[in-house]
Amino acid sequence: MRVLLLMGSPREGASLRLGRALMASLKEQGLATEEYYLVQGLTQGWGKLESAVRQADLLILSSPLYVDSLPAPTIAALEALADNAAGKRMAAILNCGFPEPFHNTTALKICRQFARRAGCTWLGGMSLSMGGFSLGKGLSRRVRISMKLAAQALARGEAIPDRAVHLAARKPIPKWLYLLVLNGVFRRVVRKHGKAPIDAQPYFH
């Protein structure tokens, strides 16, 4: 089985680390893997991506949440590859900076709907919150376990098991502590760069 990792973020951040962690576990299961940054399609065309999708058996989307949905390049890529995805299996890993993982729910539903409309077999999704805090300096034990459990099921052509989904969704630190740290970061940014008027519209003209 050949697996294609579709990177929904142009940065080497949480999405890449999570996606590669799952790929590493899939390699341990004997699967061939490949990765593709979806933003490349916007500048280089969709030909390479379409070819990679046709050759793949399993598509894994790893993407951040932008406000309340998938990033625009990710949506454009899904539209571009829809005609080549029929008959493939598909799963997703989404991460957000909100304290609660349920903010990813709508985006996961979009992925599931895409899979249905494109003729893919939807094998489920994993949802992580608190951005980099879910990872720390390296993958936490719960995230590593969730990726291994997901990989074992995906390698057999099965949906991601509930235990993997629940482990991935667990908050790495209490919500109050996360908000305390985040507010401290915001205050430092404001002190460094100043604050704009609350009704500022810098891109209006």
C-alpha positions in Angstrom: 0.0 0.0 0.0 1.2 3.5 -0.9 0.4 6.4 1.4 0.4 10.1 0.4 0.7 12.8 3.2 -1.0 16.0 2.1 0.5 18.9 4.1 -2.1 21.7 4.6 0.4 24.1 6.2 3.3 25.8 4.3 5.3 25.9 7.6 7.3 23.2 9.3 5.1 23.3 12.4 2.7 21.1 14.2 0.9 19.7 11.1 4.2 18.5 9.6 5.3 16.9 12.9 2.0 15.2 13.4 1.8 14.0 9.8 5.4 12.7 9.8 4.8 10.9 13.1 1.9 9.0 11.5 4.0 8.3 8.4 6.7 6.9 10.5 4.3 4.5 12.2 2.9 3.5 8.8 6.4 2.8 7.6 6.8 0.4 10.6 3.7 -1.4 9.2 5.5 -1.9 5.9 3.8 0.8 3.9 5.5 3.1 1.3 5.1 6.8 2.1 5.4 10.2 0.3 4.6 13.7 1.3 3.4 16.8 -0.6 3.0 20.4 0.5 -0.3 21.6 -0.9 0.8 25.2 -1.2 3.1 24.0 -4.0 0.1 23.5 -6.2 -0.7 27.2 -6.1 2.6 28.2 -7.6 3.7 25.1 -9.5 0.4 23.7 -10.8 -1.5 20.6 -9.7 0.0 18.1 -12.1 2.5 16.6 -9.7 -0.2 16.3 -7.0 -2.7 14.7 -9.3 -0.1 12.2 -10.3 0.8 11.4 -6.7 -2.8 11.0 -5.8 -3.4 8.6 -8.6 -0.5 6.4 -7.5 -1.6 6.4 -3.8 -3.9 4.0 -2.0 -4.3 6.0 1.2 -4.5 9.8 1.5 -3.6 11.5 4.8 -4.4 15.2 5.2 -2.5 16.9 8.0 -3.6 20.5 8.4 -4.0 23.4 10.9 -7.3 25.1 11.5 -7.4 28.7 10.1 -10.1 30.5 12.2 -12.8 27.9 11.8 -12.0 26.0 8.7 -9.3 24.5 6.5 -6.7 26.9 5.0 -7.5 28.2 1.5 -4.6 26.3 -0.2 -5.9 23.1 1.3 -9.4 23.7 0.0 -8.1 24.5 -3.4 -6.0 21.3 -3.4 -9.0 19.2 -2.4 -10.9 20.7 -5.3 -8.0 20.1 -7.7 -7.5 16.4 -6.8 -11.2 15.4 -6.5 -11.3 13.8 -9.9 -8.2 11.7 -9.1 -9.2 10.5 -5.7 -12.0 8.1 -6.5 -11.4 4.7 -5.0 -8.8 5.9 -2.5 -8.9 5.7 1.3 -8.7 8.9 3.2 -8.1 10.1 6.8 -7.2 13.5 8.4 -5.3 15.0 11.3 -6.3 18.5 12.3 -4.8 20.8 14.9 -5.9 24.2 16.3 -4.7 26.8 18.7 -8.0 26.8 20.6 -8.1 25.2 24.1 -10.8 22.7 23.0 -10.4 20.2 20.1 -14.1 20.5 19.1 -13.3 23.6 17.1 -11.9 21.2 14.5 -15.2 19.5 14.1 -16.6 21.5 11.1 -13.3 21.1 9.2 -13.3 17.4 9.8 -16.9 17.2 8.5 -15.7 19.1 5.4 -13.0 16.4 4.9 -15.5 13.6 5.4 -17.9 15.3 2.9 -15.1 15.7 0.4 -14.2 12.0 0.7 -17.8 11.0 0.1 -18.2 13.3 -2.9 -14.9 12.3 -4.4 -15.6 8.6 -4.1 -13.1 7.9 -1.3 -13.5 5.6 1.7 -13.4 7.8 4.8 -11.4 6.3 7.6 -11.8 9.0 10.1 -9.9 11.9 11.6 -7.9 12.9 14.7 -8.3 16.3 16.3 -5.7 18.1 18.5 -6.0 21.4 20.4 -3.7 23.9 22.0 -1.3 24.0 19.0 2.3 23.4 19.9 1.4 22.6 23.5 0.0 19.3 22.3 3.5 18.4 21.2 6.0 20.2 23.5 9.6 19.8 22.5 8.7 16.4 21.0 5.7 14.2 20.6 4.1 13.4 23.9 3.6 9.8 24.9 -0.2 10.0 24.4 0.3 11.5 20.8 2.8 8.8 20.0 0.5 6.1 21.1 -2.5 7.6 19.3 -0.4 7.7 16.0 0.7 4.1 16.4 -2.9 2.9 17.1 -4.1 4.9 14.0 -1.3 3.5 11.8 -2.1 -0.1 12.8 -5.7 0.3 11.8 -5.1 2.3 8.6 -2.5 -0.3 7.4 -5.3 -2.9 7.6 -7.7 -0.6 5.7 -9.7 0.1 8.8 -11.0 3.3 10.3 -9.0 5.1 13.0 -10.0 3.6 16.3 -11.9 5.5 19.0 -9.0 5.1 21.5 -6.6 6.8 19.1 -9.1 9.7 18.5 -9.7 10.2 22.3 -6.0 10.1 23.1 -5.2 12.7 20.5 -8.0 15.0 21.7 -6.9 15.0 25.3 -5.8 18.5 26.5 -2.0 18.5 27.2 -2.4 21.1 30.0 -5.4 22.6 31.9 -7.4 25.2 30.1 -6.7 27.9 32.7 -3.0 27.4 32.4 -3.1 27.5 28.6 -5.0 30.8 28.7 -2.7 32.3 31.2 0.4 31.5 29.1 -1.3 32.6 25.9 -2.4 35.9 27.4 1.1 36.5 28.6 2.4 36.0 25.0 -0.2 38.4 23.6 0.8 41.0 26.2 4.5 40.7 25.2 3.6 41.1 21.6 1.6 44.3 22.3 4.4 45.7 24.4 6.9 45.1 21.6 4.8 46.2 18.6 2.2 48.5 20.2 -1.5 48.2 19.9 -3.8 49.5 17.1 -7.2 51.2 17.8 -9.9 48.7 18.3 -11.8 50.0 15.2 -8.7 50.1 13.0 -9.2 49.0 9.4 -5.7 49.0 7.9 -6.7 47.3 4.6 -9.9 49.2 4.1 -8.5 51.6 1.4 
